[in-house]
Amino acid sequence: MVGELSERIGIIGGGIVGIALARALLEGGRGDVTVFEKEERVAAHQTGHNSGVVHAGLYYKPGSLKAELCVVGRKQIEEFCAEKKLPYREVGKLVVAVDDSELDALADIERRSIANGVPDLRRIDDQSELHAIEPHVHGVAAVHSPHTAVVDYSAITEAMAADVRSLGGTILLGSEVTAMRQERNGTVRVKTGASEHVFDRIISCAGLQSDVVAALIGASPSPKILPFRGEYWSLAAKRNDLVRGMIYPVPDPRFPFLGVHFTRGVYDDIHVGPNAVPALAREGYNWLTVSPRDTWKSLRWPGAVPLAKQHWRMGVDEISGSLIKPLYFNKARRFIPELRMSDLTAKTAAGVRAQAWGRDGSLLDDFAVDQVGPVTLLRNAPSPAATSSMAIADYVIEHYLP
Ligand SMILES: Cc1cc2nc3c(=O)[nH]c(=O)nc-3n(C[C@H](O)[C@H](O)[C@H](O)COP(=O)(O)OP(=O)(O)OC[C@H]3O[C@@H](n4cnc5c(N)ncnc54)[C@H](O)[C@@H]3O)c2cc1C
């Protein structure tokens, strides 16, 4: 049956990547598609708990999948929002070097952005130009990406899910895949609760659970998912004039996260964050949610010791900032000296990033896909995977579901 129109395809995960994939398969006239989502709604985890930024491709290593699929995906998300009349606001992004020690790293971001084809990128060395874009920012130089945008990824995923249903696909909510087995005839039997389903192909887009789902079909335990929580503070509404668009630090190249930043959201709320602290559960949105099983498994992973040795300083710094507000505030105030502690009103949200982690302790930088017979596994789809979701879907179909 494989390759024919009647092919039965199962997708595990109703985040933006799984739903974009289901939609692309159905739009391409491919078979009969069922999405399994363990929660009672789509976009319940990373997709519904992120910064809402449509990245333009500034940071990623030229030639990497992230670089290629982010640039294509940005256009696709823009077109999709226009078609569905969903908000898409190009508020623009400034990546700011606050002192001379950050100039080399800023130059590297500029080189990467040019190589990746980020549209209309501009280097800014002049204070008046900097203040024309963000009047309250402090910095010695910056790069400006005017087409970096903000959206509502939950609303986008809901709209894609509506397309999936109207194209004849099925989305089964509250349906956790707990077992998978490849049959002698090449099909895959999938178990959810008391029901069983048979497919010609399975694609897993399980985000924070992607290594758990990979284990169900006997794939390599590496890379493992290491959950990193990112917490956001809200900027007091009366201080909304401090930020026009997005103000980002120059990221530390040794670390896969972008650093605490300011983002004007699509609904004009301004959030400050996220930081990056190890989460004590895969879906642990605060310090009180602890999964002894997840934490014990992370600690027992062979990569735990090398990772801790390499990044302990950064870890202590991030955890302290999470627990002690003045430390978080100091990180933010580097960019906006007028900021006051009382302007950070409340920790309003948090997301947990699914970061893949090798046996040797290295954090996987690029998107990664594995294949076990008829089962395709997305093993690493961190930021900018929401931006790139439609391009990731096209890539997986082209390379793994010919
Ligand atoms: C704090 C934070 C900020 C971010 N900011 C941005 C940003 O500004 N821009 C950007 O492009 N990206 C950003 N990202 C990254 C982006 O959100 C993710 O890369 C993207 O959402 C990944 O989508 P996904 O569908 O792979 O995963 P998810 O959205 O996590 O979806 C996976 C789904 O699989 C389901 N699932 C898992 N196991 C099973 C099972 N056994 N059976 C059934 N269902 C299962 C889960 O319930 C979940 O709904 C951010 C992420 C975080 C956490």
The ligand as a Gaussian input file, in Angstrom:
#p B3LYP/6-31G(d) Opt

LIG

0 1
 C        9.789000      29.090000      25.911000
 C        9.792000      28.807000      24.430000
 C        9.924000      29.855000      23.510000
 C        9.936000      29.586000      22.136000
 N        9.894000      30.621000      21.256000
 C        9.775000      30.365000      19.923000
 C        9.578000      31.406000      18.987000
 O        9.437000      32.566000      19.366000
 N        9.521000      31.105000      17.661000
 C        9.668000      29.807000      17.201000
 O        9.648000      29.589000      15.994000
 N        9.807000      28.779000      18.079000
 C        9.843000      29.022000      19.421000
 N        9.928000      27.995000      20.310000
 C       10.025000      26.623000      19.798000
 C        8.666000      26.113000      19.316000
 O        7.629000      26.412000      20.224000
 C        8.775000      24.607000      19.106000
 O        9.935000      24.335000      18.359000
 C        7.565000      24.054000      18.360000
 O        6.370000      24.451000      19.003000
 C        7.655000      22.555000      18.263000
 O        6.395000      22.058000      17.818000
 P        6.083000      20.515000      17.949000
 O        4.808000      20.302000      17.284000
 O        7.283000      19.749000      17.486000
 O        6.035000      20.235000      19.532000
 P        4.864000      20.480000      20.601000
 O        4.183000      21.758000      20.385000
 O        5.483000      20.280000      21.937000
 O        3.836000      19.316000      20.295000
 C        4.097000      17.965000      20.563000
 C        2.767000      17.321000      20.919000
 O        2.925000      15.919000      21.005000
 C        2.008000      15.446000      21.981000
 N        2.428000      14.093000      22.380000
 C        3.592000      13.749000      22.973000
 N        3.644000      12.416000      23.182000
 C        2.492000      11.910000      22.706000
 C        1.955000      10.586000      22.648000
 N        2.638000       9.515000      23.114000
 N        0.727000      10.421000      22.104000
 C        0.027000      11.479000      21.621000
 N        0.476000      12.757000      21.677000
 C        1.699000      12.965000      22.196000
 C        2.123000      16.489000      23.072000
 O        1.019000      16.474000      23.949000
 C        2.248000      17.771000      22.273000
 O        1.005000      18.430000      22.105000
 C        9.896000      28.232000      21.680000
 C        9.759000      27.184000      22.604000
 C        9.666000      27.468000      23.956000
 C        9.411000      26.343000      24.915000

